């Protein structure tokens, strides 16, 4: 059993200035404790991208419900996405924050560090649709294959719901500070969508996915 050293959590509806500041400060302190140059900036950039994505997913769910659009029906979903993209910049923050609270749609950032590894997880209680999950998996797979960020940008810019460059950015940020981006995972379970960043801190540590593979193969 690993000794828990750091366990911190943030719960938010939107990423306001105060939340951003507290998250940046937390990761700056973590960088100092671990002595990994650049870790604080990487974690701040990566988690804020993931939080924005999670907030946007929750806003989209609230938008669909408010406008009577069906997330499960393909044509209704496609039209809803078009409407949401057109309206996204005009959405009144206070109005939708109220809706998110009423619907209990929240985003959580959980940070857990032991002697052997650091786990950072961003989760929201909106499940990915099959089309969204497939698009995300394709983006991550392509980013893993690209040597440079500009290569991904020129080859695989995805305009389905924005540029889709944020996930690729996280892959390259992890790689730039010496960590394997294969430990960046997005999955859904128990009514939640979770993005997990895993940073091994010792050579003895077995990553969660590898551990799961070993357990399921026996």
Kinemage of the C-alpha trace (Angstrom):
@kinemage 1
@onewidth
@group {chain A} dominant
@subgroup {mainchain}
@vectorlist {calphas} color= white
{ca unk a 1} P 0.000 0.000 0.000
{ca unk a 2} L 1.429 3.387 -1.014
{ca unk a 3} L 1.723 6.099 1.658
{ca unk a 4} L -0.446 9.065 0.782
{ca unk a 5} L 1.527 12.316 0.840
{ca unk a 6} L -0.672 14.857 -0.940
{ca unk a 7} L -4.396 14.739 -1.580
{ca unk a 8} L -6.172 17.866 -2.808
{ca unk a 9} L -9.460 18.527 -4.587
{ca unk a 10} L -11.280 21.413 -6.230
{ca unk a 11} L -14.988 21.408 -7.084
{ca unk a 12} L -16.350 24.045 -9.462
{ca unk a 13} L -19.109 24.866 -11.917
{ca unk a 14} L -17.015 27.205 -14.084
{ca unk a 15} L -13.333 28.127 -14.144
{ca unk a 16} L -13.464 31.613 -12.634
{ca unk a 17} L -10.436 33.787 -11.861
{ca unk a 18} L -10.260 32.689 -8.225
{ca unk a 19} L -10.306 28.989 -9.148
{ca unk a 20} L -7.592 29.498 -11.751
{ca unk a 21} L -5.403 31.321 -9.252
{ca unk a 22} L -5.792 28.649 -6.559
{ca unk a 23} L -5.041 25.869 -9.040
{ca unk a 24} L -1.915 27.625 -10.338
{ca unk a 25} L -0.684 28.208 -6.785
{ca unk a 26} L -1.287 24.581 -5.853
{ca unk a 27} L 0.708 23.283 -8.814
{ca unk a 28} L 3.517 25.789 -8.231
{ca unk a 29} L 3.846 24.414 -4.687
{ca unk a 30} L 3.783 20.855 -6.027
{ca unk a 31} L 6.611 21.634 -8.462
{ca unk a 32} L 8.730 22.943 -5.592
{ca unk a 33} L 8.090 19.853 -3.480
{ca unk a 34} L 8.905 17.425 -6.292
{ca unk a 35} L 11.740 19.456 -7.798
{ca unk a 36} L 10.582 18.878 -11.392
{ca unk a 37} L 11.253 21.982 -13.466
{ca unk a 38} L 8.274 23.094 -15.519
{ca unk a 39} L 5.816 20.723 -13.832
{ca unk a 40} L 3.696 23.521 -12.365
{ca unk a 41} L 3.191 25.262 -15.693
{ca unk a 42} L 2.482 21.980 -17.484
{ca unk a 43} L -0.091 20.910 -14.909
{ca unk a 44} L -1.721 24.346 -14.858
{ca unk a 45} L -1.992 24.479 -18.650
{ca unk a 46} L -3.133 20.872 -18.989
{ca unk a 47} L -5.719 20.935 -16.223
{ca unk a 48} L -7.172 24.284 -17.271
{ca unk a 49} L -7.625 22.877 -20.783
{ca unk a 50} L -9.329 19.796 -19.344
{ca unk a 51} L -11.457 21.863 -16.970
{ca unk a 52} L -12.575 24.131 -19.822
{ca unk a 53} L -13.503 21.036 -21.840
{ca unk a 54} L -15.422 19.592 -18.898
{ca unk a 55} L -17.246 22.868 -18.232
{ca unk a 56} L -18.069 23.131 -21.925
{ca unk a 57} L -19.455 19.579 -21.906
{ca unk a 58} L -21.661 20.449 -18.940
{ca unk a 59} L -22.775 23.690 -20.595
{ca unk a 60} L -23.610 21.748 -23.737
{ca unk a 61} L -25.733 19.328 -21.717
{ca unk a 62} L -27.569 22.259 -20.099
{ca unk a 63} L -27.975 23.930 -23.516
{ca unk a 64} L -29.457 20.776 -25.058
{ca unk a 65} L -31.891 20.319 -22.187
{ca unk a 66} L -32.949 23.964 -22.259
{ca unk a 67} L -33.618 23.853 -26.006
{ca unk a 68} L -35.297 20.444 -26.049
{ca unk a 69} L -32.536 18.820 -28.126
{ca unk a 70} L -31.835 15.091 -28.031
{ca unk a 71} L -28.247 14.081 -27.288
{ca unk a 72} L -28.929 10.500 -28.356
{ca unk a 73} L -30.524 11.174 -31.772
{ca unk a 74} L -27.924 11.829 -34.473
{ca unk a 75} L -29.651 14.599 -36.448
{ca unk a 76} L -30.841 16.382 -33.316
{ca unk a 77} L -27.354 16.111 -31.835
{ca unk a 78} L -25.663 17.469 -34.965
{ca unk a 79} L -28.049 20.429 -35.105
{ca unk a 80} L -27.625 21.011 -31.382
{ca unk a 81} L -23.842 21.077 -31.702
{ca unk a 82} L -24.084 23.642 -34.510
{ca unk a 83} L -26.384 25.817 -32.410
{ca unk a 84} L -24.183 25.421 -29.347
{ca unk a 85} L -21.014 26.414 -31.213
{ca unk a 86} L -22.742 29.503 -32.622
{ca unk a 87} L -24.088 30.445 -29.194
{ca unk a 88} L -21.107 29.491 -27.028
{ca unk a 89} L -19.465 32.919 -27.026
{ca unk a 90} L -22.775 34.596 -26.220
{ca unk a 91} L -23.812 32.362 -23.348
{ca unk a 92} L -24.502 34.467 -20.263
{ca unk a 93} L -22.303 33.124 -17.510
{ca unk a 94} L -24.594 33.758 -14.552
{ca unk a 95} L -27.613 32.304 -16.342
{ca unk a 96} L -25.868 29.053 -17.183
{ca unk a 97} L -24.029 28.768 -13.874
{ca unk a 98} L -27.469 28.797 -12.282
{ca unk a 99} L -28.582 26.062 -14.703
{ca unk a 100} L -25.468 23.988 -13.970
{ca unk a 101} L -26.185 24.220 -10.260
{ca unk a 102} L -29.812 23.250 -10.725
{ca unk a 103} L -28.766 20.240 -12.815
{ca unk a 104} L -25.940 19.435 -10.369
{ca unk a 105} L -23.402 19.480 -13.206
{ca unk a 106} L -19.988 20.022 -11.629
{ca unk a 107} L -16.319 19.632 -12.478
{ca unk a 108} L -13.823 18.211 -9.997
{ca unk a 109} L -10.039 18.404 -10.039
{ca unk a 110} L -8.373 15.806 -7.810
{ca unk a 111} L -4.632 15.682 -7.125
{ca unk a 112} L -3.098 12.695 -5.383
{ca unk a 113} L 0.632 12.208 -4.879
{ca unk a 114} L 2.437 9.294 -3.288
{ca unk a 115} L 6.122 8.474 -3.152
{ca unk a 116} L 5.820 6.551 -6.415
{ca unk a 117} L 3.453 8.548 -8.579
{ca unk a 118} L 1.381 11.667 -9.128
{ca unk a 119} L -2.224 11.409 -10.310
{ca unk a 120} L -4.193 14.402 -11.560
{ca unk a 121} L -7.809 13.806 -12.550
{ca unk a 122} L -10.423 16.162 -13.995
{ca unk a 123} L -13.958 14.760 -13.994
{ca unk a 124} L -17.445 15.941 -14.817
{ca unk a 125} L -20.785 14.199 -14.445
{ca unk a 126} L -21.661 14.244 -18.145
{ca unk a 127} L -21.052 11.003 -20.050
{ca unk a 128} L -19.268 11.069 -23.404
{ca unk a 129} L -21.362 10.034 -26.371
{ca unk a 130} L -19.924 7.320 -28.616
{ca unk a 131} L -19.131 9.837 -31.379
{ca unk a 132} L -17.369 12.142 -28.916
{ca unk a 133} L -15.349 9.305 -27.410
{ca unk a 134} L -14.277 8.098 -30.852
{ca unk a 135} L -13.190 11.601 -31.869
{ca unk a 136} L -11.160 12.034 -28.686
{ca unk a 137} L -9.446 8.655 -29.088
{ca unk a 138} L -8.511 9.527 -32.667
{ca unk a 139} L -7.092 12.872 -31.571
{ca unk a 140} L -4.977 11.293 -28.856
{ca unk a 141} L -3.733 8.490 -31.111
{ca unk a 142} L -2.716 10.969 -33.797
{ca unk a 143} L -0.999 13.244 -31.286
{ca unk a 144} L 0.994 10.269 -29.965
{ca unk a 145} L 2.227 9.579 -33.492
{ca unk a 146} L 3.254 13.160 -34.270
{ca unk a 147} L 6.804 14.281 -33.474
{ca unk a 148} L 5.970 17.968 -33.177
{ca unk a 149} L 2.870 19.940 -32.260
{ca unk a 150} L 2.962 21.840 -35.546
{ca unk a 151} L 2.916 18.496 -37.377
{ca unk a 152} L -0.302 17.545 -35.612
{ca unk a 153} L -1.796 20.977 -36.246
{ca unk a 154} L -1.104 20.879 -39.970
{ca unk a 155} L -2.193 17.276 -40.431
{ca unk a 156} L -5.079 16.701 -38.068
{ca unk a 157} L -6.790 19.954 -37.141
{ca unk a 158} L -10.292 18.838 -36.141
{ca unk a 159} L -13.004 21.441 -36.585
{ca unk a 160} L -15.875 19.274 -35.346
{ca unk a 161} L -16.313 21.223 -32.104
{ca unk a 162} L -13.398 23.621 -32.126
{ca unk a 163} L -9.834 22.980 -33.188
{ca unk a 164} L -9.327 19.871 -31.059
{ca unk a 165} L -5.771 20.998 -30.394
{ca unk a 166} L -6.030 21.105 -26.616
{ca unk a 167} L -5.668 17.359 -26.090
{ca unk a 168} L -2.698 17.246 -28.437
{ca unk a 169} L -1.126 20.116 -26.515
{ca unk a 170} L -1.304 18.051 -23.317
{ca unk a 171} L 0.442 15.130 -25.030
{ca unk a 172} L 3.335 17.362 -26.067
{ca unk a 173} L 3.512 19.151 -22.705
{ca unk a 174} L 3.905 15.818 -20.891
{ca unk a 175} L 6.511 14.685 -23.380
{ca unk a 176} L 8.458 17.945 -23.041
{ca unk a 177} L 9.071 17.433 -19.314
{ca unk a 178} L 10.098 13.810 -19.746
{ca unk a 179} L 6.894 11.854 -19.054
{ca unk a 180} L 5.211 9.295 -21.276
{ca unk a 181} L 1.982 10.803 -22.680
{ca unk a 182} L 0.522 7.305 -22.944
{ca unk a 183} L -0.326 7.810 -19.278
{ca unk a 184} L -2.853 10.476 -20.304
{ca unk a 185} L -6.245 8.778 -20.471
{ca unk a 186} L -9.872 9.827 -20.923
{ca unk a 187} L -12.592 7.391 -19.921
{ca unk a 188} L -16.100 7.259 -18.495
{ca unk a 189} L -17.437 5.265 -15.591
{ca unk a 190} L -20.362 5.442 -13.162
{ca unk a 191} L -21.954 8.433 -14.871
{ca unk a 192} L -18.750 10.487 -15.017
{ca unk a 193} L -16.192 11.369 -17.670
{ca unk a 194} L -12.633 11.500 -16.321
{ca unk a 195} L -9.381 12.759 -17.813
{ca unk a 196} L -6.408 11.284 -15.952
{ca unk a 197} L -2.790 12.441 -16.039
{ca unk a 198} L -0.426 9.926 -14.470
{ca unk a 199} L 3.203 10.729 -13.658
{ca unk a 200} L 5.416 7.868 -12.395
{ca unk a 201} L 7.905 9.151 -9.813
{ca unk a 202} L 9.906 5.950 -9.302
{ca unk a 203} L 11.191 3.162 -11.516
{ca unk a 204} L 9.279 0.617 -9.416
{ca unk a 205} L 5.892 2.144 -10.123
{ca unk a 206} L 3.524 0.172 -12.365
{ca unk a 207} L 1.104 2.488 -14.236
{ca unk a 208} L -2.596 1.920 -13.647
{ca unk a 209} L -3.363 0.740 -17.173
{ca unk a 210} L -0.509 -1.760 -17.108
{ca unk a 211} L -1.677 -2.950 -13.702
{ca unk a 212} L -5.203 -3.399 -15.062
{ca unk a 213} L -3.896 -5.375 -18.061
{ca unk a 214} L -1.979 -7.721 -15.774
{ca unk a 215} L -4.980 -8.270 -13.524
{ca unk a 216} L -7.414 -8.946 -16.375
{ca unk a 217} L -5.052 -11.315 -18.192
{ca unk a 218} L -4.723 -13.679 -15.239
